Amino acid sequence: MPERVTAGHLATVLRDPCHVLFSRILRVLGEERTITLLVEALHLESNGGLWLKDRGRRRTLCGTFLQLCKERSTPEEKRAIFR
């Protein structure tokens, strides 16, 4: 059986030390949805990434993941995650 995804795993893959935020994402969205968003972020990154709205630069992998979390969350989930 595979090991569970933790905030530490997310921090390592996304190269960002924000364990508290990743813990909230896992708690609010659940492990399965979080993994789905992570896989999608990795896929987007491998295909050129996401640009900021002003097209000045690409989002980081973590920025892409967080943008997907915002886009795919209900208003209640967003409030619980990004408080």
PDB file of N, CA, C and O in Angstrom:
ATOM      1  N   MET A   1       0.848  -1.182   0.000  1.00  0.00           N
ATOM      2  CA  MET A   1       0.000   0.000   0.000  1.00  0.00           C
ATOM      3  C   MET A   1       0.892   1.243   0.000  1.00  0.00           C
ATOM      4  O   MET A   1       1.844   1.316   0.777  1.00  0.00           O
ATOM      5  N   PRO A   2       0.592   2.236  -0.874  1.00  0.00           N
ATOM      6  CA  PRO A   2       1.426   3.435  -0.922  1.00  0.00           C
ATOM      7  C   PRO A   2       1.316   4.253   0.356  1.00  0.00           C
ATOM      8  O   PRO A   2       0.302   4.223   1.053  1.00  0.00           O
ATOM      9  N   GLU A   3       2.378   4.979   0.640  1.00  0.00           N
ATOM     10  CA  GLU A   3       2.355   5.803   1.843  1.00  0.00           C
ATOM     11  C   GLU A   3       1.497   7.035   1.591  1.00  0.00           C
ATOM     12  O   GLU A   3       1.330   7.460   0.448  1.00  0.00           O
ATOM     13  N   ARG A   4       0.963   7.596   2.646  1.00  0.00           N
ATOM     14  CA  ARG A   4       0.072   8.751   2.545  1.00  0.00           C
ATOM     15  C   ARG A   4       0.852  10.010   2.190  1.00  0.00           C
ATOM     16  O   ARG A   4       2.015  10.167   2.561  1.00  0.00           O
ATOM     17  N   VAL A   5       0.190  10.896   1.469  1.00  0.00           N
ATOM     18  CA  VAL A   5       0.792  12.181   1.128  1.00  0.00           C
ATOM     19  C   VAL A   5       0.669  13.101   2.338  1.00  0.00           C
ATOM     20  O   VAL A   5      -0.389  13.189   2.961  1.00  0.00           O
ATOM     21  N   THR A   6       1.761  13.780   2.661  1.00  0.00           N
ATOM     22  CA  THR A   6       1.775  14.706   3.789  1.00  0.00           C
ATOM     23  C   THR A   6       2.124  16.102   3.290  1.00  0.00           C
ATOM     24  O   THR A   6       2.530  16.286   2.142  1.00  0.00           O
ATOM     25  N   ALA A   7       1.958  17.071   4.169  1.00  0.00           N
ATOM     26  CA  ALA A   7       2.355  18.439   3.843  1.00  0.00           C
ATOM     27  C   ALA A   7       3.842  18.489   3.522  1.00  0.00           C
ATOM     28  O   ALA A   7       4.266  19.264   2.665  1.00  0.00           O
ATOM     29  N   GLY A   8       4.627  17.676   4.197  1.00  0.00           N
ATOM     30  CA  GLY A   8       6.059  17.620   3.925  1.00  0.00           C
ATOM     31  C   GLY A   8       6.363  17.120   2.524  1.00  0.00           C
ATOM     32  O   GLY A   8       7.265  17.626   1.857  1.00  0.00           O
ATOM     33  N   HIS A   9       5.604  16.120   2.078  1.00  0.00           N
ATOM     34  CA  HIS A   9       5.785  15.625   0.709  1.00  0.00           C
ATOM     35  C   HIS A   9       5.462  16.725  -0.292  1.00  0.00           C
ATOM     36  O   HIS A   9       6.202  16.943  -1.251  1.00  0.00           O
ATOM     37  N   LEU A  10       4.342  17.419  -0.059  1.00  0.00           N
ATOM     38  CA  LEU A  10       3.961  18.509  -0.962  1.00  0.00           C
ATOM     39  C   LEU A  10       5.031  19.592  -0.985  1.00  0.00           C
ATOM     40  O   LEU A  10       5.385  20.096  -2.052  1.00  0.00           O
ATOM     41  N   ALA A  11       5.542  19.949   0.176  1.00  0.00           N
ATOM     42  CA  ALA A  11       6.578  20.975   0.264  1.00  0.00           C
ATOM     43  C   ALA A  11       7.813  20.574  -0.536  1.00  0.00           C
ATOM     44  O   ALA A  11       8.429  21.409  -1.198  1.00  0.00           O
ATOM     45  N   THR A  12       8.169  19.306  -0.472  1.00  0.00           N
ATOM     46  CA  THR A  12       9.337  18.821  -1.206  1.00  0.00           C
ATOM     47  C   THR A  12       9.096  18.856  -2.710  1.00  0.00           C
ATOM     48  O   THR A  12       9.931  19.366  -3.457  1.00  0.00           O
ATOM     49  N   VAL A  13       7.978  18.326  -3.157  1.00  0.00           N
ATOM     50  CA  VAL A  13       7.681  18.276  -4.591  1.00  0.00           C
ATOM     51  C   VAL A  13       7.510  19.683  -5.162  1.00  0.00           C
ATOM     52  O   VAL A  13       7.993  19.979  -6.255  1.00  0.00           O
ATOM     53  N   LEU A  14       6.819  20.548  -4.415  1.00  0.00           N
ATOM     54  CA  LEU A  14       6.540  21.900  -4.906  1.00  0.00           C
ATOM     55  C   LEU A  14       7.676  22.879  -4.630  1.00  0.00           C
ATOM     56  O   LEU A  14       7.631  24.034  -5.054  1.00  0.00           O
ATOM     57  N   ARG A  15       8.687  22.409  -3.921  1.00  0.00           N
ATOM     58  CA  ARG A  15       9.851  23.233  -3.584  1.00  0.00           C
ATOM     59  C   ARG A  15       9.443  24.525  -2.879  1.00  0.00           C
ATOM     60  O   ARG A  15       9.877  25.619  -3.242  1.00  0.00           O
ATOM     61  N   ASP A  16       8.600  24.366  -1.863  1.00  0.00           N
ATOM     62  CA  ASP A  16       8.119  25.506  -1.086  1.00  0.00           C
ATOM     63  C   ASP A  16       7.913  25.031   0.350  1.00  0.00           C
ATOM     64  O   ASP A  16       7.317  23.975   0.560  1.00  0.00           O
ATOM     65  N   PRO A  17       8.390  25.782   1.344  1.00  0.00           N
ATOM     66  CA  PRO A  17       8.328  25.318   2.726  1.00  0.00           C
ATOM     67  C   PRO A  17       7.013  25.602   3.460  1.00  0.00           C
ATOM     68  O   PRO A  17       6.979  25.531   4.688  1.00  0.00           O
ATOM     69  N   CYS A  18       5.952  25.915   2.758  1.00  0.00           N
ATOM     70  CA  CYS A  18       4.709  26.347   3.405  1.00  0.00           C
ATOM     71  C   CYS A  18       3.877  25.154   3.911  1.00  0.00           C
ATOM     72  O   CYS A  18       2.783  24.889   3.411  1.00  0.00           O
ATOM     73  N   HIS A  19       4.410  24.453   4.895  1.00  0.00           N
ATOM     74  CA  HIS A  19       3.751  23.252   5.431  1.00  0.00           C
ATOM     75  C   HIS A  19       2.354  23.532   5.972  1.00  0.00           C
ATOM     76  O   HIS A  19       1.460  22.699   5.822  1.00  0.00           O
ATOM     77  N   VAL A  20       2.150  24.680   6.593  1.00  0.00           N
ATOM     78  CA  VAL A  20       0.844  24.997   7.190  1.00  0.00           C
ATOM     79  C   VAL A  20      -0.221  25.086   6.103  1.00  0.00           C
ATOM     80  O   VAL A  20      -1.302  24.515   6.248  1.00  0.00           O
ATOM     81  N   LEU A  21       0.070  25.787   5.031  1.00  0.00           N
ATOM     82  CA  LEU A  21      -0.877  25.910   3.928  1.00  0.00           C
ATOM     83  C   LEU A  21      -1.145  24.548   3.296  1.00  0.00           C
ATOM     84  O   LEU A  21      -2.296  24.220   3.006  1.00  0.00           O
ATOM     85  N   PHE A  22      -0.111  23.760   3.081  1.00  0.00           N
ATOM     86  CA  PHE A  22      -0.294  22.440   2.477  1.00  0.00           C
ATOM     87  C   PHE A  22      -1.097  21.519   3.401  1.00  0.00           C
ATOM     88  O   PHE A  22      -1.870  20.687   2.925  1.00  0.00           O
ATOM     89  N   SER A  23      -0.921  21.661   4.693  1.00  0.00           N
ATOM     90  CA  SER A  23      -1.716  20.875   5.650  1.00  0.00           C
ATOM     91  C   SER A  23      -3.192  21.232   5.530  1.00  0.00           C
ATOM     92  O   SER A  23      -4.051  20.351   5.557  1.00  0.00           O
ATOM     93  N   ARG A  24      -3.488  22.524   5.399  1.00  0.00           N
ATOM     94  CA  ARG A  24      -4.892  22.945   5.252  1.00  0.00           C
ATOM     95  C   ARG A  24      -5.469  22.427   3.947  1.00  0.00           C
ATOM     96  O   ARG A  24      -6.617  21.985   3.914  1.00  0.00           O
ATOM     97  N   ILE A  25      -4.695  22.474   2.873  1.00  0.00           N
ATOM     98  CA  ILE A  25      -5.183  21.963   1.590  1.00  0.00           C
ATOM     99  C   ILE A  25      -5.528  20.486   1.709  1.00  0.00           C
ATOM    100  O   ILE A  25      -6.592  20.056   1.265  1.00  0.00           O
ATOM    101  N   LEU A  26      -4.638  19.713   2.303  1.00  0.00           N
ATOM    102  CA  LEU A  26      -4.903  18.282   2.487  1.00  0.00           C
ATOM    103  C   LEU A  26      -6.134  18.047   3.355  1.00  0.00           C
ATOM    104  O   LEU A  26      -6.947  17.172   3.056  1.00  0.00           O
ATOM    105  N   ARG A  27      -6.274  18.820   4.421  1.00  0.00           N
ATOM    106  CA  ARG A  27      -7.415  18.645   5.325  1.00  0.00           C
ATOM    107  C   ARG A  27      -8.728  19.021   4.637  1.00  0.00           C
ATOM    108  O   ARG A  27      -9.723  18.308   4.774  1.00  0.00           O
ATOM    109  N   VAL A  28      -8.740  20.135   3.899  1.00  0.00           N
ATOM    110  CA  VAL A  28      -9.979  20.633   3.299  1.00  0.00           C
ATOM    111  C   VAL A  28     -10.347  19.869   2.026  1.00  0.00           C
ATOM    112  O   VAL A  28     -11.501  19.477   1.852  1.00  0.00           O
ATOM    113  N   LEU A  29      -9.388  19.658   1.149  1.00  0.00           N
ATOM    114  CA  LEU A  29      -9.690  19.010  -0.134  1.00  0.00           C
ATOM    115  C   LEU A  29      -9.571  17.495  -0.089  1.00  0.00           C
ATOM    116  O   LEU A  29     -10.133  16.802  -0.937  1.00  0.00           O
ATOM    117  N   GLY A  30      -8.853  16.982   0.881  1.00  0.00           N
ATOM    118  CA  GLY A  30      -8.650  15.549   0.969  1.00  0.00           C
ATOM    119  C   GLY A  30      -7.451  15.123   0.133  1.00  0.00           C
ATOM    120  O   GLY A  30      -7.012  15.834  -0.771  1.00  0.00           O
ATOM    121  N   GLU A  31      -6.946  13.969   0.454  1.00  0.00           N
ATOM    122  CA  GLU A  31      -5.736  13.472  -0.199  1.00  0.00           C
ATOM    123  C   GLU A  31      -5.934  13.228  -1.697  1.00  0.00           C
ATOM    124  O   GLU A  31      -5.075  13.588  -2.502  1.00  0.00           O
ATOM    125  N   GLU A  32      -7.043  12.630  -2.067  1.00  0.00           N
ATOM    126  CA  GLU A  32      -7.266  12.287  -3.474  1.00  0.00           C
ATOM    127  C   GLU A  32      -7.350  13.531  -4.352  1.00  0.00           C
ATOM    128  O   GLU A  32      -6.707  13.590  -5.400  1.00  0.00           O
ATOM    129  N   ARG A  33      -8.132  14.523  -3.940  1.00  0.00           N
ATOM    130  CA  ARG A  33      -8.237  15.757  -4.743  1.00  0.00           C
ATOM    131  C   ARG A  33      -6.908  16.494  -4.781  1.00  0.00           C
ATOM    132  O   ARG A  33      -6.533  17.045  -5.816  1.00  0.00           O
ATOM    133  N   THR A  34      -6.192  16.509  -3.659  1.00  0.00           N
ATOM    134  CA  THR A  34      -4.898  17.183  -3.606  1.00  0.00           C
ATOM    135  C   THR A  34      -3.913  16.531  -4.569  1.00  0.00           C
ATOM    136  O   THR A  34      -3.194  17.224  -5.289  1.00  0.00           O
ATOM    137  N   ILE A  35      -3.879  15.211  -4.584  1.00  0.00           N
ATOM    138  CA  ILE A  35      -2.989  14.495  -5.504  1.00  0.00           C
ATOM    139  C   ILE A  35      -3.382  14.777  -6.946  1.00  0.00           C
ATOM    140  O   ILE A  35      -2.508  14.978  -7.789  1.00  0.00           O
ATOM    141  N   THR A  36      -4.660  14.797  -7.244  1.00  0.00           N
ATOM    142  CA  THR A  36      -5.130  15.098  -8.595  1.00  0.00           C
ATOM    143  C   THR A  36      -4.642  16.483  -9.033  1.00  0.00           C
ATOM    144  O   THR A  36      -4.170  16.649 -10.158  1.00  0.00           O
ATOM    145  N   LEU A  37      -4.757  17.473  -8.146  1.00  0.00           N
ATOM    146  CA  LEU A  37      -4.301  18.832  -8.464  1.00  0.00           C
ATOM    147  C   LEU A  37      -2.784  18.885  -8.612  1.00  0.00           C
ATOM    148  O   LEU A  37      -2.268  19.604  -9.468  1.00  0.00           O
ATOM    149  N   LEU A  38      -2.077  18.135  -7.792  1.00  0.00           N
ATOM    150  CA  LEU A  38      -0.622  18.090  -7.892  1.00  0.00           C
ATOM    151  C   LEU A  38      -0.188  17.491  -9.228  1.00  0.00           C
ATOM    152  O   LEU A  38       0.705  18.021  -9.888  1.00  0.00           O
ATOM    153  N   VAL A  39      -0.812  16.405  -9.618  1.00  0.00           N
ATOM    154  CA  VAL A  39      -0.490  15.766 -10.899  1.00  0.00           C
ATOM    155  C   VAL A  39      -0.787  16.731 -12.046  1.00  0.00           C
ATOM    156  O   VAL A  39      -0.007  16.830 -12.993  1.00  0.00           O
ATOM    157  N   GLU A  40      -1.899  17.432 -11.964  1.00  0.00           N
ATOM    158  CA  GLU A  40      -2.235  18.391 -13.012  1.00  0.00           C
ATOM    159  C   GLU A  40      -1.214  19.534 -13.058  1.00  0.00           C
ATOM    160  O   GLU A  40      -0.817  19.964 -14.141  1.00  0.00           O
ATOM    161  N   ALA A  41      -0.795  20.020 -11.901  1.00  0.00           N
ATOM    162  CA  ALA A  41       0.220  21.081 -11.850  1.00  0.00           C
ATOM    163  C   ALA A  41       1.535  20.604 -12.459  1.00  0.00           C
ATOM    164  O   ALA A  41       2.174  21.339 -13.211  1.00  0.00           O
ATOM    165  N   LEU A  42       1.937  19.383 -12.140  1.00  0.00           N
ATOM    166  CA  LEU A  42       3.166  18.826 -12.712  1.00  0.00           C
ATOM    167  C   LEU A  42       3.049  18.674 -14.231  1.00  0.00           C
ATOM    168  O   LEU A  42       4.001  18.935 -14.967  1.00  0.00           O
ATOM    169  N   HIS A  43       1.884  18.253 -14.680  1.00  0.00           N
ATOM    170  CA  HIS A  43       1.650  18.109 -16.118  1.00  0.00           C
ATOM    171  C   HIS A  43       1.721  19.477 -16.809  1.00  0.00           C
ATOM    172  O   HIS A  43       2.371  19.616 -17.845  1.00  0.00           O
ATOM    173  N   LEU A  44       1.060  20.475 -16.240  1.00  0.00           N
ATOM    174  CA  LEU A  44       1.110  21.824 -16.817  1.00  0.00           C
ATOM    175  C   LEU A  44       2.544  22.344 -16.860  1.00  0.00           C
ATOM    176  O   LEU A  44       2.968  22.935 -17.853  1.00  0.00           O
ATOM    177  N   GLU A  45       3.278  22.121 -15.787  1.00  0.00           N
ATOM    178  CA  GLU A  45       4.668  22.581 -15.712  1.00  0.00           C
ATOM    179  C   GLU A  45       5.522  21.922 -16.797  1.00  0.00           C
ATOM    180  O   GLU A  45       6.355  22.580 -17.420  1.00  0.00           O
ATOM    181  N   SER A  46       5.318  20.645 -17.017  1.00  0.00           N
ATOM    182  CA  SER A  46       6.108  19.940 -18.027  1.00  0.00           C
ATOM    183  C   SER A  46       5.740  20.350 -19.451  1.00  0.00           C
ATOM    184  O   SER A  46       6.479  20.077 -20.397  1.00  0.00           O
ATOM    185  N   ASN A  47       4.593  21.008 -19.591  1.00  0.00           N
ATOM    186  CA  ASN A  47       4.145  21.469 -20.904  1.00  0.00           C
ATOM    187  C   ASN A  47       4.223  22.991 -21.047  1.00  0.00           C
ATOM    188  O   ASN A  47       3.463  23.582 -21.812  1.00  0.00           O
ATOM    189  N   GLY A  48       5.128  23.614 -20.321  1.00  0.00           N
ATOM    190  CA  GLY A  48       5.332  25.050 -20.480  1.00  0.00           C
ATOM    191  C   GLY A  48       4.842  25.905 -19.337  1.00  0.00           C
ATOM    192  O   GLY A  48       5.159  27.093 -19.281  1.00  0.00           O
ATOM    193  N   GLY A  49       4.078  25.336 -18.424  1.00  0.00           N
ATOM    194  CA  GLY A  49       3.640  26.065 -17.242  1.00  0.00           C
ATOM    195  C   GLY A  49       2.507  27.037 -17.494  1.00  0.00           C
ATOM    196  O   GLY A  49       2.003  27.167 -18.610  1.00  0.00           O
ATOM    197  N   LEU A  50       2.119  27.718 -16.424  1.00  0.00           N
ATOM    198  CA  LEU A  50       1.074  28.739 -16.484  1.00  0.00           C
ATOM    199  C   LEU A  50       1.715  30.112 -16.351  1.00  0.00           C
ATOM    200  O   LEU A  50       2.650  30.298 -15.573  1.00  0.00           O
ATOM    201  N   TRP A  51       1.213  31.057 -17.104  1.00  0.00           N
ATOM    202  CA  TRP A  51       1.709  32.419 -17.033  1.00  0.00           C
ATOM    203  C   TRP A  51       0.856  33.236 -16.068  1.00  0.00           C
ATOM    204  O   TRP A  51      -0.326  32.952 -15.871  1.00  0.00           O
ATOM    205  N   LEU A  52       1.465  34.240 -15.479  1.00  0.00           N
ATOM    206  CA  LEU A  52       0.706  35.197 -14.694  1.00  0.00           C
ATOM    207  C   LEU A  52      -0.223  35.960 -15.634  1.00  0.00           C
ATOM    208  O   LEU A  52      -0.015  35.960 -16.847  1.00  0.00           O
ATOM    209  N   LYS A  53      -1.243  36.609 -15.080  1.00  0.00           N
ATOM    210  CA  LYS A  53      -2.207  37.321 -15.927  1.00  0.00           C
ATOM    211  C   LYS A  53      -1.547  38.376 -16.799  1.00  0.00           C
ATOM    212  O   LYS A  53      -1.964  38.583 -17.939  1.00  0.00           O
ATOM    213  N   ASP A  54      -0.517  39.052 -16.278  1.00  0.00           N
ATOM    214  CA  ASP A  54       0.140  40.102 -17.064  1.00  0.00           C
ATOM    215  C   ASP A  54       1.151  39.546 -18.070  1.00  0.00           C
ATOM    216  O   ASP A  54       1.778  40.304 -18.809  1.00  0.00           O
ATOM    217  N   ARG A  55       1.306  38.224 -18.093  1.00  0.00           N
ATOM    218  CA  ARG A  55       2.223  37.518 -18.997  1.00  0.00           C
ATOM    219  C   ARG A  55       3.687  37.919 -18.792  1.00  0.00           C
ATOM    220  O   ARG A  55       4.526  37.697 -19.665  1.00  0.00           O
ATOM    221  N   GLY A  56       3.987  38.510 -17.630  1.00  0.00           N
ATOM    222  CA  GLY A  56       5.347  38.939 -17.340  1.00  0.00           C
ATOM    223  C   GLY A  56       6.296  37.785 -17.050  1.00  0.00           C
ATOM    224  O   GLY A  56       7.489  37.861 -17.343  1.00  0.00           O
ATOM    225  N   ARG A  57       5.761  36.730 -16.480  1.00  0.00           N
ATOM    226  CA  ARG A  57       6.588  35.559 -16.178  1.00  0.00           C
ATOM    227  C   ARG A  57       5.668  34.375 -15.918  1.00  0.00           C
ATOM    228  O   ARG A  57       4.460  34.521 -15.733  1.00  0.00           O
ATOM    229  N   ARG A  58       6.288  33.194 -15.911  1.00  0.00           N
ATOM    230  CA  ARG A  58       5.534  31.974 -15.605  1.00  0.00           C
ATOM    231  C   ARG A  58       5.377  31.825 -14.106  1.00  0.00           C
ATOM    232  O   ARG A  58       6.205  32.304 -13.330  1.00  0.00           O
ATOM    233  N   ARG A  59       4.314  31.161 -13.708  1.00  0.00           N
ATOM    234  CA  ARG A  59       4.126  30.816 -12.300  1.00  0.00           C
ATOM    235  C   ARG A  59       5.134  29.736 -11.924  1.00  0.00           C
ATOM    236  O   ARG A  59       5.561  28.946 -12.766  1.00  0.00           O
ATOM    237  N   THR A  60       5.499  29.715 -10.671  1.00  0.00           N
ATOM    238  CA  THR A  60       6.300  28.610 -10.164  1.00  0.00           C
ATOM    239  C   THR A  60       5.414  27.368 -10.122  1.00  0.00           C
ATOM    240  O   THR A  60       4.197  27.469 -10.274  1.00  0.00           O
ATOM    241  N   LEU A  61       6.012  26.213  -9.920  1.00  0.00           N
ATOM    242  CA  LEU A  61       5.225  24.989  -9.774  1.00  0.00           C
ATOM    243  C   LEU A  61       4.249  25.133  -8.607  1.00  0.00           C
ATOM    244  O   LEU A  61       3.084  24.751  -8.716  1.00  0.00           O
ATOM    245  N   CYS A  62       4.724  25.681  -7.503  1.00  0.00           N
ATOM    246  CA  CYS A  62       3.848  25.884  -6.347  1.00  0.00           C
ATOM    247  C   CYS A  62       2.728  26.868  -6.692  1.00  0.00           C
ATOM    248  O   CYS A  62       1.574  26.654  -6.320  1.00  0.00           O
ATOM    249  N   GLY A  63       3.067  27.939  -7.398  1.00  0.00           N
ATOM    250  CA  GLY A  63       2.054  28.912  -7.808  1.00  0.00           C
ATOM    251  C   GLY A  63       0.994  28.299  -8.699  1.00  0.00           C
ATOM    252  O   GLY A  63      -0.188  28.621  -8.580  1.00  0.00           O
ATOM    253  N   THR A  64       1.413  27.418  -9.592  1.00  0.00           N
ATOM    254  CA  THR A  64       0.470  26.718 -10.458  1.00  0.00           C
ATOM    255  C   THR A  64      -0.445  25.829  -9.622  1.00  0.00           C
ATOM    256  O   THR A  64      -1.659  25.821  -9.822  1.00  0.00           O
ATOM    257  N   PHE A  65       0.136  25.085  -8.689  1.00  0.00           N
ATOM    258  CA  PHE A  65      -0.651  24.209  -7.819  1.00  0.00           C
ATOM    259  C   PHE A  65      -1.670  25.018  -7.012  1.00  0.00           C
ATOM    260  O   PHE A  65      -2.835  24.632  -6.919  1.00  0.00           O
ATOM    261  N   LEU A  66      -1.235  26.135  -6.432  1.00  0.00           N
ATOM    262  CA  LEU A  66      -2.141  26.955  -5.628  1.00  0.00           C
ATOM    263  C   LEU A  66      -3.231  27.581  -6.492  1.00  0.00           C
ATOM    264  O   LEU A  66      -4.373  27.695  -6.048  1.00  0.00           O
ATOM    265  N   GLN A  67      -2.906  27.983  -7.703  1.00  0.00           N
ATOM    266  CA  GLN A  67      -3.919  28.526  -8.612  1.00  0.00           C
ATOM    267  C   GLN A  67      -4.968  27.469  -8.923  1.00  0.00           C
ATOM    268  O   GLN A  67      -6.163  27.764  -8.930  1.00  0.00           O
ATOM    269  N   LEU A  68      -4.536  26.250  -9.179  1.00  0.00           N
ATOM    270  CA  LEU A  68      -5.489  25.162  -9.429  1.00  0.00           C
ATOM    271  C   LEU A  68      -6.365  24.915  -8.208  1.00  0.00           C
ATOM    272  O   LEU A  68      -7.566  24.676  -8.339  1.00  0.00           O
ATOM    273  N   CYS A  69      -5.765  24.971  -7.021  1.00  0.00           N
ATOM    274  CA  CYS A  69      -6.551  24.800  -5.786  1.00  0.00           C
ATOM    275  C   CYS A  69      -7.639  25.864  -5.701  1.00  0.00           C
ATOM    276  O   CYS A  69      -8.779  25.563  -5.350  1.00  0.00           O
ATOM    277  N   LYS A  70      -7.287  27.104  -6.022  1.00  0.00           N
ATOM    278  CA  LYS A  70      -8.270  28.191  -5.975  1.00  0.00           C
ATOM    279  C   LYS A  70      -9.367  27.989  -7.013  1.00  0.00           C
ATOM    280  O   LYS A  70     -10.549  28.174  -6.722  1.00  0.00           O
ATOM    281  N   GLU A  71      -8.971  27.609  -8.221  1.00  0.00           N
ATOM    282  CA  GLU A  71      -9.938  27.438  -9.303  1.00  0.00           C
ATOM    283  C   GLU A  71     -10.887  26.271  -9.067  1.00  0.00           C
ATOM    284  O   GLU A  71     -12.039  26.317  -9.497  1.00  0.00           O
ATOM    285  N   ARG A  72     -10.423  25.236  -8.398  1.00  0.00           N
ATOM    286  CA  ARG A  72     -11.202  23.998  -8.259  1.00  0.00           C
ATOM    287  C   ARG A  72     -11.844  23.848  -6.888  1.00  0.00           C
ATOM    288  O   ARG A  72     -12.339  22.770  -6.556  1.00  0.00           O
ATOM    289  N   SER A  73     -11.845  24.905  -6.088  1.00  0.00           N
ATOM    290  CA  SER A  73     -12.417  24.853  -4.742  1.00  0.00           C
ATOM    291  C   SER A  73     -13.705  25.657  -4.682  1.00  0.00           C
ATOM    292  O   SER A  73     -13.882  26.632  -5.413  1.00  0.00           O
ATOM    293  N   THR A  74     -14.583  25.241  -3.814  1.00  0.00           N
ATOM    294  CA  THR A  74     -15.791  26.025  -3.566  1.00  0.00           C
ATOM    295  C   THR A  74     -15.406  27.266  -2.767  1.00  0.00           C
ATOM    296  O   THR A  74     -14.316  27.314  -2.196  1.00  0.00           O
ATOM    297  N   PRO A  75     -16.276  28.263  -2.717  1.00  0.00           N
ATOM    298  CA  PRO A  75     -15.974  29.446  -1.898  1.00  0.00           C
ATOM    299  C   PRO A  75     -15.680  29.092  -0.431  1.00  0.00           C
ATOM    300  O   PRO A  75     -14.798  29.689   0.186  1.00  0.00           O
ATOM    301  N   GLU A  76     -16.405  28.140   0.112  1.00  0.00           N
ATOM    302  CA  GLU A  76     -16.177  27.721   1.497  1.00  0.00           C
ATOM    303  C   GLU A  76     -14.803  27.070   1.661  1.00  0.00           C
ATOM    304  O   GLU A  76     -14.092  27.328   2.632  1.00  0.00           O
ATOM    305  N   GLU A  77     -14.449  26.233   0.707  1.00  0.00           N
ATOM    306  CA  GLU A  77     -13.138  25.583   0.759  1.00  0.00           C
ATOM    307  C   GLU A  77     -12.020  26.620   0.644  1.00  0.00           C
ATOM    308  O   GLU A  77     -11.019  26.539   1.356  1.00  0.00           O
ATOM    309  N   LYS A  78     -12.192  27.590  -0.251  1.00  0.00           N
ATOM    310  CA  LYS A  78     -11.174  28.642  -0.402  1.00  0.00           C
ATOM    311  C   LYS A  78     -10.988  29.414   0.897  1.00  0.00           C
ATOM    312  O   LYS A  78      -9.859  29.694   1.301  1.00  0.00           O
ATOM    313  N   ARG A  79     -12.094  29.756   1.552  1.00  0.00           N
ATOM    314  CA  ARG A  79     -11.992  30.478   2.835  1.00  0.00           C
ATOM    315  C   ARG A  79     -11.247  29.652   3.874  1.00  0.00           C
ATOM    316  O   ARG A  79     -10.446  30.187   4.641  1.00  0.00           O
ATOM    317  N   ALA A  80     -11.508  28.349   3.901  1.00  0.00           N
ATOM    318  CA  ALA A  80     -10.842  27.493   4.884  1.00  0.00           C
ATOM    319  C   ALA A  80      -9.365  27.310   4.582  1.00  0.00           C
ATOM    320  O   ALA A  80      -8.558  27.179   5.502  1.00  0.00           O
ATOM    321  N   ILE A  81      -9.002  27.300   3.305  1.00  0.00           N
ATOM    322  CA  ILE A  81      -7.608  27.094   2.917  1.00  0.00           C
ATOM    323  C   ILE A  81      -6.800  28.380   2.978  1.00  0.00           C
ATOM    324  O   ILE A  81      -5.729  28.417   3.585  1.00  0.00           O
ATOM    325  N   PHE A  82      -7.306  29.427   2.354  1.00  0.00           N
ATOM    326  CA  PHE A  82      -6.541  30.662   2.164  1.00  0.00           C
ATOM    327  C   PHE A  82      -6.957  31.755   3.147  1.00  0.00           C
ATOM    328  O   PHE A  82      -7.084  32.918   2.765  1.00  0.00           O
ATOM    329  N   ARG A  83      -7.165  31.390   4.388  1.00  0.00           N
ATOM    330  CA  ARG A  83      -7.570  32.367   5.410  1.00  0.00           C
ATOM    331  C   ARG A  83      -6.447  33.233   5.866  1.00  0.00           C
ATOM    332  O   ARG A  83      -6.640  34.097   6.720  1.00  0.00           O
TER     333      ARG A  83
END
